[in-house]
């Protein structure tokens, strides 16, 4: 899926701070696996 900036912001409005923190944790784990 290719995410446009508009689609991201539309979803972002419905995301809570706790969900954002969870997403940040997932992204950090993913990036740690990449060299």
Biopython code that builds the backbone (N, CA, C, O; Angstrom):
import numpy as np
from Bio.PDB.StructureBuilder import StructureBuilder

atoms = [
    (1, "UNK", "N", (0.831, -1.200, 0.000)),
    (1, "UNK", "CA", (0.000, 0.000, 0.000)),
    (1, "UNK", "C", (0.869, 1.255, 0.000)),
    (1, "UNK", "O", (1.832, 1.370, 0.759)),
    (2, "UNK", "N", (0.501, 2.187, -0.870)),
    (2, "UNK", "CA", (1.205, 3.473, -0.864)),
    (2, "UNK", "C", (0.355, 4.485, -0.116)),
    (2, "UNK", "O", (-0.765, 4.799, -0.519)),
    (3, "UNK", "N", (0.905, 4.988, 0.974)),
    (3, "UNK", "CA", (0.143, 5.938, 1.799)),
    (3, "UNK", "C", (0.436, 7.355, 1.342)),
    (3, "UNK", "O", (1.591, 7.775, 1.286)),
    (4, "UNK", "N", (-0.627, 8.092, 1.014)),
    (4, "UNK", "CA", (-0.459, 9.511, 0.707)),
    (4, "UNK", "C", (-0.483, 10.291, 2.014)),
    (4, "UNK", "O", (-0.954, 9.780, 3.030)),
    (5, "UNK", "N", (0.013, 11.505, 1.999)),
    (5, "UNK", "CA", (0.011, 12.318, 3.219)),
    (5, "UNK", "C", (-1.417, 12.541, 3.708)),
    (5, "UNK", "O", (-1.668, 12.582, 4.913)),
    (6, "UNK", "N", (-2.342, 12.683, 2.777)),
    (6, "UNK", "CA", (-3.731, 12.946, 3.158)),
    (6, "UNK", "C", (-4.324, 11.758, 3.889)),
    (6, "UNK", "O", (-4.998, 11.935, 4.904)),
    (7, "UNK", "N", (-4.087, 10.542, 3.391)),
    (7, "UNK", "CA", (-4.673, 9.360, 4.021)),
    (7, "UNK", "C", (-4.090, 9.176, 5.416)),
    (7, "UNK", "O", (-4.799, 8.773, 6.338)),
    (8, "UNK", "N", (-2.799, 9.471, 5.575)),
    (8, "UNK", "CA", (-2.166, 9.329, 6.890)),
    (8, "UNK", "C", (-2.805, 10.299, 7.877)),
    (8, "UNK", "O", (-3.127, 9.916, 9.002)),
    (9, "UNK", "N", (-2.993, 11.555, 7.465)),
    (9, "UNK", "CA", (-3.565, 12.542, 8.382)),
    (9, "UNK", "C", (-5.011, 12.218, 8.714)),
    (9, "UNK", "O", (-5.467, 12.473, 9.829)),
    (10, "UNK", "N", (-5.736, 11.657, 7.752)),
    (10, "UNK", "CA", (-7.129, 11.293, 8.014)),
    (10, "UNK", "C", (-7.191, 10.228, 9.096)),
    (10, "UNK", "O", (-8.049, 10.288, 9.977)),
    (11, "UNK", "N", (-6.292, 9.253, 9.038)),
    (11, "UNK", "CA", (-6.265, 8.191, 10.048)),
    (11, "UNK", "C", (-5.723, 8.741, 11.359)),
    (11, "UNK", "O", (-6.201, 8.389, 12.438)),
    (12, "UNK", "N", (-4.708, 9.618, 11.254)),
    (12, "UNK", "CA", (-4.032, 10.139, 12.445)),
    (12, "UNK", "C", (-5.021, 10.823, 13.388)),
    (12, "UNK", "O", (-4.872, 10.744, 14.607)),
    (13, "UNK", "N", (-6.028, 11.493, 12.827)),
    (13, "UNK", "CA", (-6.998, 12.214, 13.655)),
    (13, "UNK", "C", (-7.760, 11.260, 14.564)),
    (13, "UNK", "O", (-8.252, 11.665, 15.617)),
    (14, "UNK", "N", (-7.860, 9.993, 14.163)),
    (14, "UNK", "CA", (-8.634, 9.029, 14.941)),
    (14, "UNK", "C", (-7.754, 8.199, 15.870)),
    (14, "UNK", "O", (-8.254, 7.326, 16.579)),
    (15, "UNK", "N", (-6.444, 8.463, 15.872)),
    (15, "UNK", "CA", (-5.524, 7.676, 16.698)),
    (15, "UNK", "C", (-5.311, 8.371, 18.045)),
    (15, "UNK", "O", (-5.120, 9.586, 18.103)),
    (16, "UNK", "N", (-5.344, 7.593, 19.119)),
    (16, "UNK", "CA", (-5.129, 8.157, 20.446)),
    (16, "UNK", "C", (-3.635, 8.214, 20.751)),
    (16, "UNK", "O", (-2.831, 7.594, 20.054)),
    (17, "UNK", "N", (-3.267, 8.955, 21.789)),
    (17, "UNK", "CA", (-1.854, 9.077, 22.145)),
    (17, "UNK", "C", (-1.267, 7.715, 22.494)),
    (17, "UNK", "O", (-0.122, 7.422, 22.150)),
    (18, "UNK", "N", (-2.057, 6.875, 23.184)),
    (18, "UNK", "CA", (-1.562, 5.547, 23.542)),
    (18, "UNK", "C", (-1.263, 4.727, 22.296)),
    (18, "UNK", "O", (-0.266, 4.007, 22.250)),
    (19, "UNK", "N", (-2.120, 4.831, 21.290)),
    (19, "UNK", "CA", (-1.895, 4.083, 20.053)),
    (19, "UNK", "C", (-0.649, 4.595, 19.341)),
    (19, "UNK", "O", (0.099, 3.816, 18.750)),
    (20, "UNK", "N", (-0.425, 5.915, 19.398)),
    (20, "UNK", "CA", (0.770, 6.495, 18.779)),
    (20, "UNK", "C", (2.018, 5.950, 19.465)),
    (20, "UNK", "O", (2.993, 5.602, 18.799)),
    (21, "UNK", "N", (1.988, 5.874, 20.800)),
    (21, "UNK", "CA", (3.139, 5.349, 21.536)),
    (21, "UNK", "C", (3.396, 3.904, 21.153)),
    (21, "UNK", "O", (4.549, 3.493, 21.019)),
    (22, "UNK", "N", (2.320, 3.119, 20.973)),
    (22, "UNK", "CA", (2.482, 1.719, 20.585)),
    (22, "UNK", "C", (3.094, 1.628, 19.189)),
    (22, "UNK", "O", (3.959, 0.790, 18.936)),
    (23, "UNK", "N", (2.635, 2.504, 18.281)),
    (23, "UNK", "CA", (3.179, 2.505, 16.921)),
    (23, "UNK", "C", (4.658, 2.878, 16.942)),
    (23, "UNK", "O", (5.457, 2.286, 16.216)),
    (24, "UNK", "N", (5.028, 3.861, 17.772)),
    (24, "UNK", "CA", (6.429, 4.265, 17.864)),
    (24, "UNK", "C", (7.279, 3.090, 18.322)),
    (24, "UNK", "O", (8.377, 2.871, 17.810)),
    (25, "UNK", "N", (6.763, 2.328, 19.298)),
    (25, "UNK", "CA", (7.500, 1.161, 19.791)),
    (25, "UNK", "C", (7.685, 0.132, 18.683)),
    (25, "UNK", "O", (8.760, -0.452, 18.544)),
    (26, "UNK", "N", (6.631, -0.089, 17.895)),
    (26, "UNK", "CA", (6.733, -1.060, 16.797)),
    (26, "UNK", "C", (7.747, -0.595, 15.765)),
    (26, "UNK", "O", (8.561, -1.392, 15.300)),
    (27, "UNK", "N", (7.712, 0.687, 15.395)),
    (27, "UNK", "CA", (8.647, 1.198, 14.398)),
    (27, "UNK", "C", (10.084, 1.072, 14.893)),
    (27, "UNK", "O", (10.982, 0.738, 14.121)),
    (28, "UNK", "N", (10.304, 1.340, 16.191)),
    (28, "UNK", "CA", (11.659, 1.240, 16.733)),
    (28, "UNK", "C", (12.160, -0.190, 16.653)),
    (28, "UNK", "O", (13.325, -0.419, 16.328)),
    (29, "UNK", "N", (11.286, -1.169, 16.950)),
    (29, "UNK", "CA", (11.686, -2.574, 16.872)),
    (29, "UNK", "C", (12.014, -2.948, 15.431)),
    (29, "UNK", "O", (12.977, -3.671, 15.174)),
    (30, "UNK", "N", (11.203, -2.448, 14.486)),
    (30, "UNK", "CA", (11.427, -2.757, 13.068)),
    (30, "UNK", "C", (12.756, -2.164, 12.601)),
    (30, "UNK", "O", (13.535, -2.843, 11.932)),
    (31, "UNK", "N", (13.016, -0.906, 12.948)),
    (31, "UNK", "CA", (14.238, -0.255, 12.484)),
    (31, "UNK", "C", (15.470, -0.862, 13.138)),
    (31, "UNK", "O", (16.545, -0.860, 12.538)),
    (32, "UNK", "N", (15.337, -1.381, 14.357)),
    (32, "UNK", "CA", (16.484, -2.011, 15.014)),
    (32, "UNK", "C", (16.926, -3.247, 14.245)),
    (32, "UNK", "O", (18.116, -3.560, 14.201)),
    (33, "UNK", "N", (15.962, -3.960, 13.632)),
    (33, "UNK", "CA", (16.294, -5.172, 12.886)),
    (33, "UNK", "C", (17.051, -4.832, 11.608)),
    (33, "UNK", "O", (17.846, -5.639, 11.128)),
    (34, "UNK", "N", (16.812, -3.647, 11.055)),
    (34, "UNK", "CA", (17.516, -3.267, 9.830)),
    (34, "UNK", "C", (18.930, -2.803, 10.159)),
    (34, "UNK", "O", (19.124, -2.052, 11.115)),
    (35, "UNK", "N", (19.922, -3.238, 9.380)),
    (35, "UNK", "CA", (21.324, -2.853, 9.638)),
    (35, "UNK", "C", (21.563, -1.369, 9.397)),
    (35, "UNK", "O", (22.683, -0.888, 9.568)),
]
sb = StructureBuilder()
sb.init_structure("model")
sb.init_model(0)
sb.init_chain("A")
sb.init_seg("    ")
for serial, (resi, resn, name, xyz) in enumerate(atoms, 1):
    if name == "N":
        sb.init_residue(resn, " ", resi, " ")
    sb.init_atom(name, np.array(xyz, "f"), 0.0, 1.0, " ", f" {name:<3s}", serial, name[0])
structure = sb.get_structure()
